[in-house]
Amino acid sequence: MRQAHPVERAVGMEYYVSGSDGVGGHLRREPAAFGVREIEAFDVEPIDAKQGAYPHVVFRATLSGWDTNDFASVLSDSLGISRERVSWAGTKDKHARTTQLFSVTKVDPAELDAIDLSEVEIELLGRSGRPILFGDLAGNAFEIEISEPDAPGNLDAVLDELAAFAGSASGGGEDDGSTRIGVPNYFGQQRFGSQRPVTHEVGLAIARGDWKDAVLSYVGNPHEREREDTREARRYVTETEDWQGALDRLPKRLGYERSMCHRLAENGTDESEDFQEALAAVPTNLQQLFVNAAQSYAFNRILSARLERGLPFDEPVAGDVVCFADIDAPDGLELPDTGRTQRVTADNVGTVRRHCERGRAFVTAPLLGTDSELADGEPGEIERAVFADLGISSADFDLPGEFHSEGTRRAILLRTDLSVERDPLTLSFALPKGSYATVVLREITKSDPADL
């Protein structure tokens, strides 16, 4: 185990579990070098099914160099509809070639088929009675090239350490040439903002009921990785709280920040509700992301504390809460079902450990919300200490509208069968939904997160 990069520590990822030096190098030199394809889990009816019963048109899009949110905005503009009528299962990064599912409500399929956007391929699949929602996929398959690695010979030592961290659960091996590896199931850097990791700060302020601080954390709060004109505009906001003046200074590309400022300039800032309304001016998925990022930051902190204490990730100790494997998961994909949980006690710990060894159960930690029940014993001590340090509790997530969250639990260990091609150095693996390829790649490269 070794200390992580400072930018990673700022979002709760305190350590690498592999002590060996990484291979270095860069990712995403071009979108095609970072390939992502959704492992789909969404049923559709034929495209000629009745629109009244199946108003949502489902299509598969392959995007090169497109952020998912940006694509949704351009697509809705092209169709002349509200962006809220475009839905998808998982947000993907701009610097990649991604293949993913979308649905659009009440449109003519012919209009979708006629869309002509650069670096976009659209394949109509059919209709559905409901929109695609976040989580409507089993996982993602990755094929990622590491460009210009500094020390590719370090790879084997890192993989050996990650294989040990994975524990004894079966998978990979000589038959297919892959290696079963494991890493902490951290939320990756992009969850918090790849260049400016602040979304968790916004979410924590919301959970504490400080709506003004939430707005200032998002609109102000300059970061050293941003362009100078952006930093200057954010500094102006922080120092003056002049929302009309901020509109004159914030670059046009910062549309969400500008929408908040516009709302405040119109409505005033006399009450906390004014700032709450300003935050509600952004798209609903971004509102959810703020709170989700706060939950994710706390989760990362819990995993780092568990590493510090030397508690295992591949098997439970008394006090843990485990979830069981999704019986409908595609072959070869470990997919935790967080709706089926069990507390681990001194009496059943041996039995539950055997389930974990066989890949039938997974140790979890909480994503805090109104319905969260914390672990007992030492794992529970860790959870309570992190939440106390952050000044949040379950009741704080009883929030209005899209900011509300009931919470859930999440597996703390991420395992996958990883295959390697050496020239060029290319890694292929699949991950369950909600897990991040970058938390695998950070262990292998040990590079500045900006290169991931």
C-alpha positions in Angstrom: 0.0 0.0 0.0 1.3 3.5 -0.8 -0.1 7.0 -0.6 -2.1 8.3 -3.6 -1.7 11.4 -5.7 -2.8 14.6 -3.9 -5.7 15.2 -6.3 -7.0 11.7 -5.5 -6.7 12.2 -1.8 -8.8 15.4 -2.1 -11.7 13.1 -3.1 -11.1 10.5 -0.5 -8.9 8.1 -2.4 -6.0 8.0 0.1 -4.0 5.0 -1.1 -3.0 2.6 -3.9 -3.2 -1.0 -2.7 -0.3 -2.0 -4.9 3.0 -0.8 -3.6 4.9 -1.3 -6.9 5.7 1.5 -9.3 3.3 1.8 -12.1 3.8 1.7 -15.9 3.2 5.4 -16.3 2.0 6.7 -19.6 -1.2 8.4 -20.8 -4.8 7.6 -21.6 -7.2 9.0 -24.1 -4.6 10.3 -26.6 -7.5 9.9 -29.0 -11.1 8.7 -28.3 -10.6 5.4 -30.1 -7.8 4.5 -27.5 -10.4 4.4 -24.7 -13.2 2.1 -25.8 -16.4 1.6 -23.7 -19.4 -0.5 -24.6 -22.4 -0.9 -22.3 -23.3 -4.5 -21.3 -27.0 -4.0 -21.9 -29.9 -5.1 -19.6 -32.9 -3.4 -21.1 -35.7 -5.0 -23.1 -37.4 -3.3 -26.1 -40.4 -3.9 -28.2 -40.3 -3.7 -32.1 -40.0 -0.2 -33.6 -43.5 -0.6 -35.0 -45.1 -1.2 -31.6 -48.0 1.2 -30.8 -46.7 4.6 -29.7 -49.5 4.9 -27.1 -48.3 1.9 -25.1 -44.6 2.3 -25.9 -43.9 6.1 -26.3 -40.1 5.8 -25.8 -37.9 5.2 -28.8 -34.8 3.3 -27.8 -31.5 3.5 -29.8 -27.9 2.6 -29.5 -25.4 5.4 -30.1 -21.7 5.2 -30.7 -20.0 8.5 -29.9 -16.4 9.6 -30.4 -15.4 12.6 -28.4 -18.8 13.4 -27.0 -19.8 14.0 -23.4 -23.1 12.2 -22.7 -24.8 15.4 -21.4 -23.5 17.4 -24.3 -24.8 14.8 -26.8 -28.2 14.8 -25.1 -28.4 18.6 -25.4 -27.4 18.7 -29.1 -29.7 15.8 -29.9 -32.7 17.5 -28.2 -31.9 20.8 -30.0 -31.8 18.9 -33.3 -35.1 17.3 -32.7 -36.7 20.5 -31.3 -37.6 19.0 -28.0 -36.8 19.5 -24.3 -33.6 17.9 -23.1 -35.6 16.3 -20.3 -37.1 13.9 -22.9 -33.7 12.3 -23.6 -32.7 9.6 -21.2 -29.8 7.2 -20.8 -28.4 4.5 -18.4 -24.9 5.7 -17.7 -22.9 8.9 -18.2 -19.8 8.4 -20.3 -16.6 10.6 -20.6 -16.0 12.9 -23.6 -12.5 11.5 -24.2 -13.6 8.1 -25.3 -15.3 6.1 -28.0 -18.5 4.9 -26.3 -21.4 2.7 -27.3 -24.5 3.2 -25.1 -28.3 3.2 -25.0 -30.6 6.2 -25.1 -34.3 6.7 -25.2 -36.3 9.7 -26.4 -40.0 10.3 -25.6 -42.6 10.8 -28.2 -40.5 11.3 -31.4 -40.8 10.0 -34.9 -38.2 7.2 -35.3 -37.5 8.6 -38.8 -36.4 11.9 -37.3 -33.8 10.0 -35.1 -32.7 8.0 -38.0 -32.1 11.2 -40.0 -29.8 12.8 -37.3 -26.5 13.6 -38.9 -23.9 14.6 -36.2 -20.1 14.4 -36.5 -18.6 11.3 -34.8 -22.1 9.9 -34.0 -23.6 6.6 -35.2 -27.2 5.9 -34.3 -28.8 2.4 -34.4 -32.6 2.3 -33.8 -33.5 -0.7 -31.6 -37.2 -0.4 -30.8 -39.7 1.0 -28.3 -40.3 0.9 -24.6 -43.1 1.6 -22.2 -40.7 3.6 -20.0 -37.6 5.7 -20.5 -34.1 4.3 -19.9 -33.0 5.2 -16.4 -29.7 5.4 -14.6 -28.7 1.8 -13.8 -30.5 0.2 -16.7 -27.4 -1.7 -17.7 -25.4 -4.6 -16.3 -22.0 -3.0 -16.7 -19.4 -1.8 -19.2 -16.7 -3.5 -21.3 -13.5 -1.7 -21.8 -10.6 -1.8 -24.2 -8.0 0.8 -23.3 -4.6 1.6 -24.7 -1.9 3.0 -22.5 0.1 5.4 -24.7 3.8 5.9 -24.2 4.2 3.9 -21.0 7.4 4.8 -19.1 8.0 1.4 -17.6 5.8 -1.3 -19.1 7.9 -3.9 -17.4 6.3 -2.9 -14.1 3.0 -4.3 -15.1 3.5 -7.9 -13.9 4.5 -6.8 -10.4 1.4 -4.6 -10.1 -0.9 -7.3 -11.4 0.5 -9.8 -8.9 -0.3 -7.5 -6.0 -3.8 -6.8 -7.4 -4.4 -10.5 -7.8 -3.5 -11.0 -4.1 -5.9 -8.2 -3.1 -8.7 -9.9 -5.1 -8.6 -12.8 -2.7 -9.5 -16.4 -3.4 -12.7 -16.0 -5.5 -12.4 -17.9 -8.7 -12.0 -16.3 -12.1 -9.4 -15.7 -14.9 -6.5 -18.0 -15.4 -4.7 -20.0 -18.0 -7.7 -20.9 -20.1 -8.2 -17.3 -21.4 -4.9 -15.7 -20.4 -6.6 -13.2 -18.1 -5.7 -12.4 -14.5 -8.3 -12.0 -11.8 -7.4 -8.7 -10.0 -9.1 -6.6 -7.3 -9.0 -3.0 -6.3 -11.0 -0.9 -3.8 -14.3 0.0 -5.4 -13.6 3.8 -5.1 -15.6 6.3 -7.0 -13.3 7.6 -9.7 -12.1 11.2 -10.1 -14.6 12.0 -12.8 -17.4 11.5 -10.2 -16.3 14.8 -8.6 -15.1 16.7 -11.7 -12.1 15.5 -13.6 -10.5 19.0 -13.9 -12.2 20.7 -10.9 -13.3 18.2 -8.2 -15.9 20.2 -6.4 -19.3 18.4 -6.9 -19.0 16.7 -3.5 -18.4 20.0 -1.8 -21.7 21.2 -3.3 -23.5 18.1 -2.2 -22.1 18.3 1.3 -23.3 21.9 1.6 -26.7 20.9 0.4 -26.9 18.0 2.9 -26.0 20.5 5.7 -28.8 22.8 4.6 -26.4 25.6 3.5 -27.8 26.4 0.1 -25.8 29.6 -0.3 -22.5 27.8 0.3 -23.6 25.1 -2.2 -24.0 27.8 -4.9 -20.7 29.5 -4.0 -18.9 26.1 -4.1 -20.1 25.5 -7.6 -20.1 29.0 -9.2 -17.1 30.4 -7.3 -14.3 28.2 -5.8 -11.6 28.5 -8.6 -9.4 25.6 -9.2 -5.7 25.6 -10.4 -6.4 23.3 -13.3 -8.9 25.7 -14.9 -8.2 28.3 -17.5 -7.2 31.7 -16.2 -10.4 33.5 -17.5 -12.5 30.9 -15.6 -10.5 31.3 -12.4 -10.8 35.0 -12.6 -14.5 34.9 -13.0 -14.9 32.5 -10.1 -12.7 34.6 -7.9 -15.0 37.6 -8.6 -18.0 35.5 -7.5 -16.3 34.4 -4.3 -15.1 37.9 -3.4 -18.2 40.0 -4.4 -21.3 37.7 -4.6 -22.3 40.0 -7.4 -24.5 37.7 -9.6 -25.2 40.2 -12.4 -21.5 41.0 -12.6 -20.7 37.3 -12.6 -22.9 36.9 -15.7 -20.7 39.5 -17.4 -17.5 37.6 -16.5 -18.3 33.9 -16.6 -17.4 32.3 -20.0 -20.4 31.2 -22.1 -19.2 27.6 -21.9 -20.1 27.6 -18.2 -23.8 27.3 -18.9 -24.8 25.7 -15.6 -23.0 28.4 -13.5 -24.5 31.1 -15.6 -28.1 29.7 -15.2 -27.6 29.8 -11.4 -26.3 33.4 -11.5 -29.2 34.5 -13.8 -31.7 33.1 -11.4 -30.1 34.9 -8.5 -29.8 38.1 -10.4 -33.5 38.0 -11.2 -34.8 36.8 -7.8 -32.4 38.3 -5.3 -30.6 36.6 -2.5 -32.5 37.5 0.6 -33.5 34.0 1.6 -32.0 30.6 1.6 -34.8 29.5 -0.7 -33.4 31.9 -3.4 -30.1 29.8 -3.5 -32.1 26.6 -3.4 -34.1 27.8 -6.4 -30.9 28.7 -8.2 -29.5 25.2 -7.7 -32.8 23.8 -9.1 -32.2 25.8 -12.3 -29.7 23.1 -13.5 -30.8 19.8 -15.1 -32.2 17.2 -12.8 -29.4 14.7 -13.3 -26.9 17.4 -12.2 -29.0 18.1 -9.1 -28.8 14.4 -8.3 -25.1 14.3 -9.0 -24.3 16.9 -6.4 -25.9 14.8 -3.6 -24.5 11.5 -5.1 -21.0 13.1 -5.1 -21.3 13.9 -1.4 -22.3 10.3 -0.7 -19.5 9.0 -3.0 -16.8 11.1 -1.2 -17.9 9.8 2.2 -17.8 6.2 0.7 -14.3 6.8 -0.5 -13.3 8.0 2.9 -14.7 4.9 4.5 -12.7 2.6 2.1 -9.5 4.5 2.8 -10.1 4.2 6.6 -10.7 0.5 6.2 -7.4 0.1 4.4 -5.7 2.1 7.2 -7.1 -0.3 9.8 -6.0 -3.3 7.8 -9.5 -4.8 7.5 -10.1 -7.2 4.6 -12.0 -6.2 1.5 -12.5 -9.7 0.0 -14.1 -11.2 3.1 -16.3 -9.8 6.0 -15.6 -9.4 9.7 -18.2 -9.4 12.4 -20.3 -6.2 12.1 -20.1 -5.9 8.3 -23.1 -5.8 6.0 -22.8 -8.0 2.9 -25.0 -8.1 -0.2 -25.5 -11.0 -2.5 -24.7 -11.6 -6.2 -27.3 -10.7 -8.8 -28.5 -14.1 -10.1 -29.4 -12.6 -13.5 -25.9 -11.1 -14.1 -24.3 -11.8 -17.5 -21.7 -14.6 -17.5 -18.3 -13.5 -16.2 -19.6 -10.3 -14.6 -19.7 -9.9 -10.8 -22.8 -7.8 -10.3 -23.7 -7.1 -6.6 -27.4 -6.9 -5.8 -27.6 -4.3 -3.0 -31.3 -4.9 -2.5 -30.4 -8.2 -0.8 -28.2 -7.7 2.3 -27.3 -9.6 5.5 -25.6 -8.5 8.7 -22.5 -10.4 9.6 -22.3 -11.6 13.2 -19.8 -13.7 15.2 -22.2 -16.6 14.7 -22.5 -16.5 10.9 -19.2 -14.9 9.8 -17.7 -18.3 8.8 -20.7 -19.1 6.5 -20.7 -15.6 5.0 -17.0 -15.7 4.3 -17.5 -18.9 2.3 -20.2 -17.1 0.2 -17.7 -14.3 -0.4 -14.9 -16.8 -1.4 -17.3 -18.3 -4.0 -18.3 -14.9 -5.4 -21.8 -15.2 -4.1 -21.6 -12.3 -1.6 -19.8 -9.0 -1.3 -18.8 -6.8 1.7 -20.5 -3.3 1.4 -20.3 0.2 2.8 -23.1 2.8 2.8 -24.0 5.6 0.4 -25.7 7.6 3.1 -29.3 8.5 2.8 -32.6 8.7 4.8 -33.0 4.9 4.9 -29.4 4.0 5.7 -28.6 1.5 8.5 -25.0 1.5 9.4 -22.7 -1.5 10.1 -21.9 -2.8 13.6 -18.5 -3.5 15.2 -15.3 -2.0 13.8 -16.8 -1.4 10.3 -19.6 0.6 11.9 -17.1 2.6 13.9 -15.4 3.6 10.7 -18.7 4.6 9.0 -19.9 6.7 12.0 -16.5 8.4 12.4 -16.4 9.5 8.7 -20.0 10.9 8.8 -19.3 12.7 12.1 -16.2 14.3 10.6 -18.2 15.5 7.6 -21.0 16.8 9.8 -23.8 14.7 8.0 -26.3 12.2 9.1 -29.1 10.1 7.5 -31.7 12.7 8.2 -29.8 15.3 6.3 -30.7 13.6 3.0 -34.5 14.2 3.5 -34.2 17.0 0.9 -36.7 18.6 -1.6 -37.2 17.3 -5.1 -34.2 15.7 -6.9 -31.9 16.4 -4.0 -33.6 13.8 -1.9 -31.8 10.4 -1.4 -32.8 7.3 0.5 -29.3 5.9 0.2 -28.1 2.4 -0.5 -25.0 0.2 0.0 -22.2 -0.5 -2.4 -19.6 -3.3 -2.7 -16.2 -2.2 -1.4 -14.1 -4.6 -3.6 -14.0 -4.4 -7.4 -12.8 -7.5 -9.1 -12.4 -8.2 -12.8 -10.6 -10.6 -15.2 -8.0 -8.5 -17.0 -6.4 -9.4 -20.3 -3.3 -7.7 -21.7 -1.8 -7.1 -25.1 1.7 -5.8 -24.9 2.3 -3.9 -28.1 0.7 -1.5 -27.9 0.0 -1.9 -24.2 -3.8 -2.5 -24.2 -6.0 -3.7 -21.3 -9.4 -5.4 -21.7 -11.8 -6.0 -18.9 -15.5 -5.6 -17.8 -16.9 -3.9 -14.8 -20.3 -3.9 -13.1 -22.5 -0.8 -13.5 -21.4 2.1 -11.3 -17.8 1.1 -11.1 -14.9 3.1 -12.7 -12.3 1.9 -15.1 -10.0 4.6 -13.8 -9.8 3.0 -10.4 -8.3 0.0 -12.0 -6.0 2.0 -14.3 -4.7 4.3 -11.5 -3.2 1.3 -9.8 -1.5 0.2 -13.0 -0.2 3.5 -14.2 0.4 5.5 -10.9 0.1 8.6 -13.2 -1.2 12.0 -12.4 -5.1 11.7 -12.6 -5.1 14.4 -15.3 -3.6 11.7 -17.6 -6.5 9.3 -16.8 
